Amino acid sequence: MRVPDRLVAAGGYVTRWAADTVGVLLAMSVGTFALVLLARGDPAAVLAATRAGRPATPEQIEAVRVELGLDDPAPVRYLRWLAHASTGDFGLSLRTNTPVGPEVADRLGVTFGLVAGSATVALVVGLAVGVAGAVLPRGPLRGALRIGALLVTSVPAFWLSYLLVLFLALRLHLVPTSGMAGPRTWLMPMAVLGLPAAGVLSRVVAVTLREALDRPYVRAAQARGSRPLSIVLRDGLPNAAGPILSVAGFGIGSLLVATVVVEKIFGWPGLGAYFVQAAGARDVPALQAAVLVMGGGFILANRCADVLHGLIDPRARRSSS
Amino acid sequence: MNRGRARTTLVAVPLVVFVVAGLLAPLIAPADPTANDLAAGLASPSAEHLLGTDQLGRDQLSRLLYGAQISLAITAAVLAISLTAGAVVGTVAGYAGGWVDRVVSRVIDVVVSLPGMLVALAVIGVRGPGVDNLILALALWSWAPYARIARARVASLRDSPHLDALRLLGAGHGRIVGRHLLPLALAPCLVYASTDVGTVVLAVATLSFLGLGVAPPSAEWGQMLIEGRPFLASAWWLAYPPGVAITAVVFASNLLGERLAAGAERPSIIRLVRPGRIRRATRPAASPDPGTVLRVRDLSVTYPDGSASRRVVAGMSYEVRRGQVLAFVGETGSGKTTAALAPFGLLDPSAAVTGSALLDTHELIGLAPGERRRINGRRVGVVFQDSGAFLNPLRTIGAHVDEAVRNAGRGGRRAATRRVSGELLRLAGLPDPVAVARQFPHQLSGGMRQRAQIAIALAGEPELLVADEPTSALDATVQAQLLDLLARLRDELGMAMIIVSHDLAVVSRVADTVAVVYGGRIVESGPATDLIDEPDHPYTRGLLDAVPRPRTAPGTRFRTMPGLAGGGPDDLAGCGFAPRCPLRQDSCDHEPPALQPLLPATAHRSACLHPPTREGSC
């Protein structure tokens, strides 16, 4: 009953939020395009060489240069690039001379599936451990949760992957070492991505929830006989929502980028693996596509966390515009 | 605190080892990290190779130490660049103010919110791998937090008289920024850098692992793992040391960061799970008077204070009867609120509560949280002081009242619960319950919020209502209305009531009995009329002299008490009020005076050895 009221009241806020988000995404697209300007070497020469199969002649390079419109002023090239990119056309890969767009589209599903799975791990584990850290009395158990959370955030993902492969796959034969076939192959990648994010999230939940539970209205709720679970869910977490949501948004967005390591190790044909290949080959069109998609996803995750906070807490609407 | 500092030092040990190993690698490494010896490939640890050798026969320990060197060099370069650039940018922006500050701040915000790995991968992707590009890629995003810290530090000083003085002395902008502001901004930046080491080390290792950072044959930690990858399962000495090294450095850095961010960790609030250290009292033998709703005996409350402990309420006894109002009166910090809330487990969980508190025949001291929920909200309602803080700002008034109704077991379907809530709000004197229920706490006036709290407190049809400073933040008219409401509720519902207030004149309007609290003890108690007409204790007299009363002659000057309130019950050997008392005598300093009836068989009691009324002085 109350939710529609709230949404109506928040209508203006949501509109402003959407406009802001578009602005941020555009700003990021400028940054992504500007990667071309940072590039060392001449993309035309690289592509011409890829096509010719050997170092290209000046005439071949000039032909590619004209074909790609590289001589136009940067703003013109940006607008043209953006127009094409918005239809999914990112040009030809310098590495393979094939269109980048369809390749990226093919790989998106794998990566988003992986991110969705590990985000679930991060949220469930992070919230559970964080709430425990906030309500437990100071003592060995709480200390262990804290140290454990910090430890999983400190282990490099690639080493954690190796450890899991060594124990779960090679010694215990519980899961295959790599590949993407069947539910069991998802376990290790999801754990490697999700647990560090859960560790970070749990720390924020523990600290901010503990602070929220220290507020007078929690004492008032106890005075009217509310249950601990109800106090955590209704009084504690909503009032701690600001920091928790912003860390969750940042963490989930960062999962997208962290796929570069995990997909490489476990041999998943996703966007992360593509990103690494492109970066290794200085394949600028492919890099731009990967950066735009990953950066866009990252920004959206953060902005969604923002708008959610605004919907939960009316006071947050004023400050974040 | 010393222990905390010692721990912080301990936490930093891996970072120190990292730096020392990195600096001294060429001196302490037993072998050349790039010297191949295929005959000795994949040898397990031995006296000759303490950590074994890799597939090319290179000494693992030496590679690990040189790995620290490479990591340290890159990390130092990245931090030096970002710290310098960040501190300068932030200081200039903070000093300049105006649009420069706004633009720079916006840029900082954007860069801080970017995922670092994405930027690093993109930059290395277009520039190619290599140490120089690695440093550039990492510095490009890691400068921003330093700029933010420096900006905040300098902006807070922008309008300080110190800077004005410098300008008057003719110092130019460059000199002010370079000589005076930059050093100030650098200090917090350096602290942050110690916690940033882990981020950079991890990024360097990850990028090298991806083949985009330090290239072979250099012994970088991430690089070592990927080179040894085919042999990890069989040669544990290749799998563990580099990973352990990275994890230790990053973990130490993260832990240090958390410690520095939190300062000294504060004691936690655990009231939800454990009721703190509460000892069950011995039950009094005497059965209570049937009209007595709450009977408190020898109540003491102690808080831990560093390694020692501090009593804030000492041996208080009081009782309140059905249909009667007991008022606790005293100055801020006297312990009156603590004394009123302690029986219901509403203090900080670190409080140790002893004594006995019988609600009807139920002992309240030492109850488990589950048992408390059968008391609080059902048999006892509490109204807190209004500062808006006792209502959850994110929930409507209706949500609060509905919850109280459900907690009291009077809810049902949503509509039924709402109907009860509406009645409660109306009972509390809110004429339009439906509209009020939809409002958030900040949309109501202080008086309306107090009425809402009263509605919540009444949800369980309690036998006892405890109101802590219910009218203190309100203006006089609203105060009077609320007190009248409380008096009416007492009569209509036959409740017992405890009202805590610093204002004797206010509570005299509704109180049947008054207990005056000073320094954690009751110094005078009795029927309200007796106590106000014939105050015995010098402190009570002081309180009455400090407020206007109906019978005060026009033109009388109100006296204020000299000295400060405060002090616990155990601070002085004798009477706690003695230092401020105009009638103090030497005997007052020996032991705390007991609360004794003024005349045999009267309810009016006072704890004073030399009261003005009985000795005729003053």
Interface residues (C-beta under 8 A of the other chain):
Chain A: M1 R2 D5 A27 T32 L35 V36 L38 A39 R40 V135 L136 P137 R138 R142 L150 L151 T153 S154 V155 P156 A157 F158 W159 Y162 L163 L166 L170 R203 V207 R210 L213 D214 R215 P216 Y217 R219 A220 A221 Q222 A223 R224 G225 S226 R227 P228 S230 I231 V232 R234 D235 P238 N239 F250 G253 S254 L256 V257 A258 V260 V261 K264 F275 V276 A278 A279 G280 R282 D283 V284 L287 V291 M294 G295 F298 N302 I312 D313 P314 R315
Chain B: V110 S113 L114 P115 M117 L118 L121 A122 V123 I124 G125 V126 R127 G128 P129 G198 L202 A205 T206 F209 L210 G211 L212 G222 L225 I226 R229 L232 A233 A239 P242 G243 I246 T247 V250 F251 S253 N254 L255 E258 A262 P267 S268 I269 I270 R271 L272 V273 R274 F344 G345 L346 P369 R372 R373 R374 I375 N376 G377 R378 V380 G381 V382 F384 S387 A389 F390 L391 N392 P393 L394 R395 T396 A399 E403 A404 N407 A408 R414 R438 F440 H442 Q453 I456 A457 A459 G460
